[in-house]
Amino acid sequence: MKLLVTDIDDTLSVGDNVSGEVSDACASLVENGWDIMIASGRSFFTAKNHIKAAHATQPAILYDGARTMNLDGSEIESVTMNPLLVSEVLKFLWPLPSEIQIACDEFILCRADDAATSRFYKKSGVEVRYIDSPSFMEETSFDHPVYRVALWATPDIFRRIEGSICEAFDRRAEIVPGGTEFLDILAKGVSKGDAFDRFLSRLPARPEIIVVAGDHLNDIEILRRADIAAAPENAHRRVLEIADFIMPTAREDGIKVLAKRLLSGE
């Protein structure tokens, strides 16, 4: 087994569309004996088109490692957040100048004025439910699993508030930036790397080669598991420091270049 694991946003694609050339390159890999796996911060419903376009053959690691799901959307495993921690996080985030997302079992909770969040998930066909209080989990009989709480803000605001969030919760949760505007708060110990370790433990044997492609801090742990770590040239500097192969950006179909190199045997 030869395995390529790839992040989605700014690695496999820019936004919701995987280019035809990248999709064809992934198909060529599969036709030549490679397996492909997605490892993303996205939910299944917002990643399913990318999974299909990448011709993935293995389960997907989603929510930055909080869920691993089969290609049909059924769950293999998950790690949920403690409801008390969720409540504390919400109370802390509520007054900040940012949008809030609470990821449950393929539906999203947010506030009515979290317009970008609501628009993005509704466009992807994900159910959006609204909350009007940071204490809603304590005040209602809410009993759904929560896989993460995420924050979205403009880059200038993101830089200003990221440190205070880390200071408040980094001993009890995983604080994972997924870009210049997006921050995941997850149960302690959750990462793409740990989820990938558990995936590998279920295989009869370790793949003969593991190639991992990613661009940001939430990819570092899984990149460290790779025999070959690949990153687009505009990746975060810490990712570039550990990359074995630098490819063009996602806008320039970098995964196609990586696939061509893998097929060449170099």
Rosetta blueprint (number, residue, H / E / L):
1 M L
2 K E
3 L E
4 L E
5 V E
6 T E
7 D L
8 I L
9 D E
10 D L
11 T L
12 L L
13 S E
14 V E
15 G L
16 D L
17 N E
18 V L
19 S L
20 G H
21 E H
22 V H
23 S H
24 D H
25 A H
26 C H
27 A H
28 S H
29 L H
30 V H
31 E H
32 N L
33 G L
34 W E
35 D E
36 I E
37 M E
38 I E
39 A E
40 S L
41 G L
42 R L
43 S L
44 F H
45 F H
46 T H
47 A H
48 K H
49 N H
50 H H
51 I H
52 K H
53 A H
54 A L
55 H L
56 A L
57 T L
58 Q L
59 P L
60 A E
61 I E
62 L E
63 Y H
64 D H
65 G H
66 A L
67 R E
68 T E
69 M E
70 N L
71 L L
72 D L
73 G L
74 S L
75 E E
76 I E
77 E E
78 S E
79 V L
80 T L
81 M L
82 N L
83 P H
84 L H
85 L H
86 V H
87 S H
88 E H
89 V H
90 L H
91 K H
92 F H
93 L H
94 W L
95 P L
96 L L
97 P L
98 S L
99 E E
100 I E
101 Q E
102 I E
103 A E
104 C L
105 D L
106 E L
107 F E
108 I E
109 L E
110 C E
111 R L
112 A L
113 D L
114 D L
115 A H
116 A H
117 T H
118 S H
119 R H
120 F H
121 Y H
122 K H
123 K H
124 S L
125 G L
126 V L
127 E E
128 V E
129 R E
130 Y E
131 I L
132 D L
133 S L
134 P L
135 S L
136 F H
137 M H
138 E H
139 E H
140 T L
141 S L
142 F L
143 D L
144 H L
145 P L
146 V L
147 Y L
148 R E
149 V E
150 A E
151 L E
152 W E
153 A L
154 T L
155 P H
156 D H
157 I H
158 F H
159 R H
160 R H
161 I H
162 E H
163 G H
164 S H
165 I H
166 C H
167 E H
168 A H
169 F H
170 D L
171 R L
172 R L
173 A E
174 E E
175 I E
176 V E
177 P E
178 G L
179 G L
180 T L
181 E L
182 F E
183 L E
184 D E
185 I E
186 L E
187 A E
188 K L
189 G L
190 V L
191 S L
192 K H
193 G H
194 D H
195 A H
196 F H
197 D H
198 R H
199 F H
200 L H
201 S H
202 R L
203 L L
204 P L
205 A L
206 R L
207 P L
208 E L
209 I E
210 I E
211 V E
212 V E
213 A E
214 G L
215 D L
216 H L
217 L H
218 N H
219 D H
220 I H
221 E H
222 I H
223 L H
224 R L
225 R L
226 A L
227 D L
228 I E
229 A E
230 A E
231 A E
232 P E
233 E L
234 N L
235 A L
236 H L
237 R H
238 R H
239 V H
240 L H
241 E H
242 I H
243 A L
244 D L
245 F E
246 I E
247 M E
248 P L
249 T L
250 A H
251 R H
252 E H
253 D L
254 G H
255 I H
256 K H
257 V H
258 L H
259 A H
260 K H
261 R H
262 L H
263 L H
264 S H
265 G L
266 E L
